[in-house]
Amino acid sequence: MKIRELEHWPPQPSGSGKSFNLPLPQESMIEKVVNVINNDVHFIGTANGNEYRCRFEAPSEKVALDLKKILESSIGKSLLSIGNVDLPAN
């Protein structure tokens, strides 16, 4: 299964500030993986000079941990660009 085939991928970023516009997936660059809690992967992205947080609910804890590894190895890449990466088989 490819990352882009996960339901609700790519995740919607959250941010604050009146002038903050939510970035498109091709503009969203992976900055740092924060943690995995159960099935939730928390990471930080940047776009257009703004930092934002993302939370992605994976279908299982195993998928969340696999996605965390992929995100960590994809620092500096866009969310859209990693959509074609294969998740390890269960």
PESUL-V973275 format. One record per residue. N is the residue number from 1. SS is DSSP state (helix for helix, strand for strand, loop for the rest). PSI is psi in degrees with one decimal (NA if undefined). OMEGA is omega in whole degrees, 0 to 359 (none if undefined). Layout:
# PESUL-V973275
((N & SS & PSI & OMEGA) (N & SS & PSI & OMEGA))
This chain:
# PESUL-V973275
((1 & loop & 138.2 & 177) (2 & strand & 153.0 & 181) (3 & helix & -41.6 & 182) (4 & helix & -16.7 & 179) (5 & helix & -7.9 & 176) (6 & loop & 136.9 & 179) (7 & loop & 132.6 & 178) (8 & loop & 18.7 & 174) (9 & loop & 136.5 & 358) (10 & loop & 154.5 & 180) (11 & loop & 154.8 & 177) (12 & loop & 128.2 & 179) (13 & loop & 158.6 & 173) (14 & strand & 146.3 & 180) (15 & loop & 177.5 & 180) (16 & loop & 163.4 & 180) (17 & loop & 142.6 & 183) (18 & loop & -31.6 & 184) (19 & loop & 7.5 & 183) (20 & loop & 120.0 & 175) (21 & loop & 131.2 & 180) (22 & loop & 131.5 & 183) (23 & loop & 158.4 & 173) (24 & loop & 157.6 & 182) (25 & loop & -35.6 & 179) (26 & loop & -16.7 & 177) (27 & loop & -18.6 & 186) (28 & loop & 114.1 & 181) (29 & strand & 135.5 & 180) (30 & strand & 123.2 & 183) (31 & strand & -46.9 & 186) (32 & strand & 138.1 & 173) (33 & strand & 126.0 & 183) (34 & strand & -58.0 & 180) (35 & strand & 174.3 & 173) (36 & strand & 126.4 & 176) (37 & strand & 111.7 & 185) (38 & loop & -114.1 & 180) (39 & loop & -1.2 & 185) (40 & strand & 127.6 & 176) (41 & strand & 124.3 & 180) (42 & strand & 128.5 & 179) (43 & strand & 166.9 & 181) (44 & strand & 138.2 & 177) (45 & strand & 165.6 & 175) (46 & strand & 151.4 & 175) (47 & strand & 133.2 & 176) (48 & loop & 37.8 & 177) (49 & loop & 4.1 & 179) (50 & strand & 145.5 & 175) (51 & strand & 143.2 & 179) (52 & strand & 163.0 & 179) (53 & strand & 147.6 & 175) (54 & strand & 148.0 & 175) (55 & strand & 126.0 & 178) (56 & strand & 124.9 & 178) (57 & strand & 108.2 & 179) (58 & loop & 160.7 & 181) (59 & loop & -17.2 & 178) (60 & loop & 165.5 & 178) (61 & helix & -35.6 & 178) (62 & helix & -45.8 & 178) (63 & helix & -40.1 & 178) (64 & helix & -44.4 & 180) (65 & helix & -38.2 & 176) (66 & helix & -42.7 & 179) (67 & helix & -38.9 & 178) (68 & helix & -46.4 & 179) (69 & helix & -42.3 & 179) (70 & helix & -44.4 & 179) (71 & helix & -42.9 & 180) (72 & helix & -34.0 & 179) (73 & loop & -1.1 & 182) (74 & loop & 21.2 & 179) (75 & loop & 132.5 & 180) (76 & loop & -7.8 & 178) (77 & loop & 161.3 & 180) (78 & strand & 155.3 & 176) (79 & loop & -38.6 & 181) (80 & loop & -39.6 & 185) (81 & helix & -25.7 & 180) (82 & helix & 0.5 & 180) (83 & helix & -27.2 & 181) (84 & helix & 1.2 & 179) (85 & loop & 136.0 & 179) (86 & strand & 135.2 & 170) (87 & loop & 145.3 & 177) (88 & loop & 147.0 & 178) (89 & loop & 147.6 & 181) (90 & loop & NA & none))
